[in-house]
Amino acid sequence: MTIPLQSLLRNKVQLYKHYNLQDSTIDNWPFWMFEEVIKIINDIVEEENKDQKKQKDDSGMGNFNPSSYMKSMSNMSNKFKR
């Protein structure tokens, strides 16, 4: 069973939790401002999730091309041969 304003309540709880805003602050905003703040926060969260996924993808698997490993190994060995 869902309550009619569950999404509104969920957004308010997110503001409490992540941004330390109080009920009195949020309740004094006009509704349009509340909506805009929620949109901005959702955009920020989406960007952060994309960045985290990109970092995970970049660092997770690496390059498994054997020739690139051999090139990097030969470059490293050239540094030690003097």
PyMOL commands that set and color helices and strands:
alter all, ss='L'
color gray80, all
select helices_A, chain A and resi 6-19+23-27+31-60+66-80
alter helices_A, ss='H'
color red, helices_A
deselect
rebuild
show_as cartoon
